[in-house]
Amino acid sequence: MNSDYARFQRDGWQRVAGQYEHAWAGLTRLFISDLLDAAQVSARQRVLDVACGPGYAAEAARDRGATATGIDISSEMIRLARERNTDIDFRVGDATALAFDTSQFDVVISNFGVIHAPDYAAVFAEARRVLRPHGIFAFTAWAGPEASAGARIMDAAIRAHGDVNVAIPRGPDSLMLAKPDVCRAMLADAGFGAASVTVRTATHRWRVPDASFIFERERDAGVRTAALLAKQTSHALDAIQRDVEAAMAAFADPPGFLVPYTAQVVSAAAP
């Protein structure tokens, strides 16, 4: 496992945890219903939310009548999750080495959490281990800029004006999880039934208040992209911001903007 990248992700989310509600919750929460439907979450199930952040998906599972548990590598995220929902068991934990018994949960979910892990195969293997027979694992992963208008805004601006080869900790390519064939192969290797793997595309429109919102959130409240932006020259950073703000005009919906983001909703069942 890439321990440098794991520390980079942990420290990054520790730093920006307090900004998550204002910065990203409006986007990531749009996909929770898709995720829980793919996982077939229902009453009286035991559900584990991996890389739970402030606990939104665990909260939604609880609202469907499930008994939810959440883990995250960031103690600050767990503190926020506990403040939001005192009746849910939230713990600091590592998605690649879950501190739970084998066959303990009916469902394992992760809403845009797997993409931040240093080792996707280890996350999948651990999800399989803690699932009961016929249990379901489901996760969301962002689609690439070729398929997602929202992702394309930042990607195009960075490629046009930035240096993508600056020195930052390198982890696995998160866009590999947007490829159905890759997901099917990796989940089968982790012990899930190959025929059970489903990959569905979901698109939601994120309302943001102004043209600078997305750039500023990526710069100030992200981890991987924020680190990339922090390494750019001031001239390049200004140019990236100008391009992002110009691209936002296509999504104007007064009094703000509605920006479409696309993700893959992936699920698989244990034998």
N, C-alpha and C positions, 0 to 999 in steps of 0.2 A: 504494500500500500504506500502511496505517496504521502508521507507524514508531513512534509513541508506544506503541501497543498491543503491537507486536513487542518493544520494550524492556521493557515491563511484564511480558510473559510470560517473556522470557529472565531478567530479574532475579528474578522470582518463583520460577522453578524452580531458579535458582542458590541461592537462599536456603533452599529446603526440600528440596533433592535428598537430603540425608543422612537425611531422615525417610521417604522414599518407601517403602522396604522394609517398615517397620513400619506405615506409614499406609495405603498404597494397593495394594501388590503383591498382597495376598490377594484383592482385588476384580478388578483389571484382568487378572491372570493367568488368571482363570477363563474368559476369552473368547478366549485365544490359540489354542486348538485349533479353535474355530469360524472364526477368522480365517484360519489356515493351510489349513484345509479349503476355504474359499471361494476362496483363492488357488491351490489345487491345488499346494501346495509339495511337491516331491519331490527325490529325490537328483539330484545333478549340476547343479542349477539355480543360477543366480546371483540372489541375493535381496537386495534393499535394504530395510532397515527404517528408515522415515522417522519422525522424532521418537521415537527409540527409547528414550528414558529410560535406565534401567539395563540395557537390552539383553535383556529377557526374551523378546521375540518373535524377535529375531535368534538367540538361544540355541536356541529351540525349532526354528527353521528349520534350524540347524546339526545339531540332533539328528535331523532327518529326512534328513540327507545332503546338504543344500544348502551352497553357499558363501555365507556371509552377510556383509553389510556393514551398519553402522548409523550413522546421523547424528542429531545432536540439536543444538539451538541453545545448550544449556547445557553449558558445559565441565565443570561438576561432575557432571552426569549421565554424560558421556562418561568421566570419570575413574572413576566407579563401575562403568560397564559394562566398561571395560578391566580393572579389578581382578577382576571376576567371570569374565571369559572372555578370557584372553590370546591365544587363537587366532582371535578374530574381529576384523576391521578396523573399529574404531569411530573416528569423526571428528566434530569440531565442524562443523556445517553448517546451512544454512538450507533448509527444506523448500520455500520459494518460489523458490529460486535454487540448484538442485543443482549441485555442482561435479563432475559426471560427464559423460562423453561421451554423445551421442545413441545410443540403441539398445544400451545397455550391460548391461541386466539382463533376466532372464526374468520376474521377479516383483518388484513393489513392494508393501510392506505398511505399515500404520500402525495400531497398537493404541491407540486413543483419543489419537492425536497430532494428526490433522487439526483436531480441534475447538479446539485451542489456537493455530492459525495465524491471522495477521492477514488472510489473503487465500486463501479456499478455492479459488477459480478458479485462482490461480497454482500452488497445490499440485497440483491435478489436471493442469494443463498440463505441469508439470515431470515428474510421474510418467509421463505419456504420452510425453514426449520421451525419457526414459532407458530406456523399455521397448523391447525388440525386437518385431518383428512377431508378433502373436498372444500377446504377453505379457499378464500379468494384474496388475491393480492391485486391492487389497482393503484396506478399512479398517473400523474399528468406530467408532460414534458413539452416545452415550447417548440413549436414548429420553426423552421428556419426562415430567413428573410424572403426566400423565393415563394413561400406559401403564406406568409403573415405580413400584412401591411404595416402593423405596428412595429414589428421587428425590423422591417426594411428601412424605416425612418432613421434609426440610429446606425444600422449597419452601413447604409449607403454613405452617410456623412463621415463616418470614421474611415471608411475605405477611400473616400475622396480626398480627405485632408490629413488623416492621422497616420501614425506609424504603428502597425499592428504587431511589430516584432520587438517591441520594448520588453525589458526584463521584468516580468511578473511571474509569480508561481504558476506553473502550468499543471492543469488537471486534465481529466479525460474530456473529450469533445462532447459537450452536452447535446449537440445536434444529432449525434448518432442515435439518441433515443427517440428522435422524430422519424426514424426509418423503420417501418413495420418489420421488414425482414430481419434487421439487426435485433430488434426487441424479441421477436419470436425465437431466434436462435439462442440469445442469451438467457431467456426465461426457461427454455427447454434444457439448457445446460445446467441451470440451477435446480432442476428437478420438477418443474411444472409440466403439466400435460401439454404437449406441443399443440394438440388440436384445440385446446381450451383458450389459447391466446387470442385475444381480440384487440384490435387497434382501431379506434374511431376518432375522427377529426371533429373538433369543436371550435367554433369561432364566436367570440363575444365582443361587443363594443364597449370600450372603457371610456367613461366620461371624465375629462380632465378640464381644469378651469381656464388654462391659458396656454399659449403656444410654447412657452418655456418650461412648462411643468415636467414633461418627460425627460428632457435633457438635464434639468436640475436634479431630478430624482435619481437618474443614472449616475450623475456626478457625485452627489452628496449622500445618497441613501442606498447605494448598491454595494457590491463586493467586487466581482470579477471585472465588470465594465468600469466601475469607479477606479479600480487600480490601473486599468489601461488608460483612462482619461487623465489620471494624475501624472502620468509619465509623458504626456504630450507637451509640446511647446505652447506658450501662451497664444502665439499666432495660430497654430493648428487648432487649439481648443476653441478660440473665437470663431474660426471658420466652421468647425463642426457644429457649434451652437447655431450659427446663422443658417446653415443648411437644414438643421432639424426644425427650426422655427419656420422656415420657408415651406418645408414639406408639410407642416401641420395645416397649412391653409386648405388643403384638399379635404380636411376632416372637420371643417368649421361647422358648428351646430350651436348657434348662440343660445345661451350666453357663454358657451365653452366650446369644447371639441369632443367628438365621438370617434375614437380610434379603434379599428378592428384588430384584435389579436387572436391568433390561432394556436391551438395546442393539440397534441395527441393524447387521447385518454386510453390507457393501456390496461388490460386486465388479464389475469391468468388464474387457473384453478390448480390446487394441489391434487394429486391423485387420491 
